[in-house]
């Protein structure tokens, strides 16, 4: 009888884990990212990190730069070598690029809405 209880618990636990994965995947797709009001939109090419090309100008990434991909996960700059993306980015006080968000097609189609100081930038359709 003890074996059946363990088997039942294993089946129920597996089913719950699978259900939570399905629910979690659906909410991750619907996530709306809020960007700081001072973000700049540009096309960026990762030519030889820390060197990048931003709107046809050679620029440098700051040490410890954070690049977030379309799923809002951190991406290593080495894995982006040779690729070009439409992004929102921020600079540090020295003028180096310190934070990059690779845009989804939906985010790329939105235009920035003016935000009041201290409020995250929101993007509107059209």
LUMVEXPA-486947 format. One record per residue (C-alpha): residue in one letter; x, y, z. Coordinates in steps of 0.02 Angstrom, whole numbers, plus 50000, padded with zeros to 5 digits. Each point is the difference from the previous one (the first is absolute). Example, Ala and Ser with C-alpha at 12.3 -4.5 7.8 and 13.67 -1.06 7.14 Angstrom:
BEGIN
{a, {50615, 49775, 50390}},
{s, {50069, 50172, 49967}},
This chain:
BEGIN
{x, {50000, 50000, 50000}},
{x, {50145, 50117, 50035}},
{x, {50062, 49976, 49821}},
{x, {49834, 50060, 49929}},
{x, {50004, 50156, 50108}},
{x, {50174, 50044, 49939}},
{x, {49949, 49966, 49820}},
{x, {49844, 50108, 50019}},
{x, {50102, 50142, 50077}},
{x, {50126, 49989, 49857}},
{x, {49863, 50008, 49868}},
{x, {49912, 50147, 50085}},
{x, {50163, 50094, 50024}},
{x, {50049, 49976, 49819}},
{x, {49829, 50058, 49940}},
{x, {50009, 50156, 50110}},
{x, {50175, 50041, 49940}},
{x, {49947, 49981, 49818}},
{x, {49846, 50110, 50028}},
{x, {50104, 50136, 50083}},
{x, {50121, 49997, 49852}},
{x, {49857, 50023, 49878}},
{x, {49926, 50142, 50100}},
{x, {50169, 50083, 50023}},
{x, {50038, 49993, 49814}},
{x, {49838, 50089, 49960}},
{x, {50032, 50142, 50120}},
{x, {50180, 50023, 49940}},
{x, {49938, 50032, 49823}},
{x, {49880, 50136, 50059}},
{x, {50131, 50095, 50100}},
{x, {50006, 50186, 49963}},
{x, {50169, 50080, 50026}},
{x, {50011, 50175, 50069}},
{x, {50153, 50097, 49945}},
{x, {50079, 50147, 50092}},
{x, {49949, 50169, 49926}},
{x, {50176, 50040, 49940}},
{x, {50019, 49847, 49885}},
{x, {50060, 50027, 49823}},
{x, {49941, 49892, 49856}},
{x, {50130, 49947, 49872}},
{x, {50064, 49860, 49890}},
{x, {50149, 49913, 50077}},
{x, {50122, 49877, 49923}},
{x, {50114, 49895, 50110}},
{x, {50160, 50002, 49897}},
{x, {50133, 49960, 50128}},
{x, {49943, 50023, 50180}},
{x, {50031, 50117, 50088}},
{x, {49996, 50093, 49834}},
{x, {49829, 50020, 49919}},
{x, {49929, 50102, 49857}},
{x, {49852, 50110, 50050}},
{x, {49910, 50083, 49855}},
{x, {50157, 49983, 49892}},
{x, {50116, 50075, 50134}},
{x, {50130, 49901, 50094}},
{x, {49964, 49997, 50188}},
{x, {50058, 49903, 50153}},
{x, {49907, 49900, 50131}},
{x, {50029, 50039, 50183}},
{x, {50081, 49868, 50110}},
{x, {49858, 49899, 50074}},
{x, {49877, 50047, 49863}},
{x, {49831, 49915, 50016}},
{x, {49919, 49940, 49839}},
{x, {49822, 49936, 50014}},
{x, {49931, 49896, 49857}},
{x, {49822, 49995, 49934}},
{x, {49947, 49888, 50145}},
{x, {50077, 50125, 50123}},
{x, {50138, 49876, 50045}},
{x, {50182, 50050, 50014}},
{x, {50099, 49965, 49841}},
{x, {50188, 49986, 49990}},
{x, {50077, 50123, 49878}},
{x, {50111, 49864, 49927}},
{x, {49846, 49902, 49947}},
{x, {49936, 50153, 49904}},
{x, {50159, 50017, 49895}},
{x, {49960, 50043, 49818}},
{x, {49816, 50035, 50032}},
{x, {49901, 50161, 49981}},
{x, {49847, 50049, 50103}},
{x, {49879, 50143, 50028}},
{x, {50025, 50047, 50183}},
{x, {49966, 50123, 50139}},
{x, {50158, 50045, 50095}},
{x, {50071, 50108, 50139}},
{x, {50172, 50079, 50022}},
{x, {50104, 50017, 50158}},
{x, {50073, 50168, 50056}},
{x, {50159, 49966, 49899}},
{x, {49897, 49981, 49840}},
{x, {50018, 49811, 49985}},
{x, {49848, 49891, 49967}},
{x, {49952, 49919, 50166}},
{x, {49830, 49922, 49970}},
{x, {49919, 49929, 49842}},
{x, {49826, 49928, 49970}},
{x, {49979, 49904, 49837}},
{x, {49825, 50040, 49939}},
{x, {49865, 49879, 49949}},
{x, {49908, 50038, 49836}},
{x, {49853, 50064, 50103}},
{x, {50111, 50117, 50101}},
{x, {50089, 50058, 49842}},
{x, {49834, 50052, 49922}},
{x, {49957, 50113, 50148}},
{x, {50053, 50182, 50008}},
{x, {50059, 50077, 50164}},
{x, {49877, 50100, 50104}},
{x, {50067, 50147, 50097}},
{x, {50016, 49952, 50183}},
{x, {50011, 50113, 50150}},
{x, {50169, 49999, 50090}},
{x, {50028, 49844, 50104}},
{x, {49862, 49904, 49913}},
{x, {50042, 49852, 49886}},
{x, {49979, 50030, 49813}},
{x, {49846, 49922, 49924}},
{x, {49978, 49967, 49816}},
{x, {49840, 50029, 49902}},
{x, {49938, 49915, 49845}},
{x, {49993, 50091, 49833}},
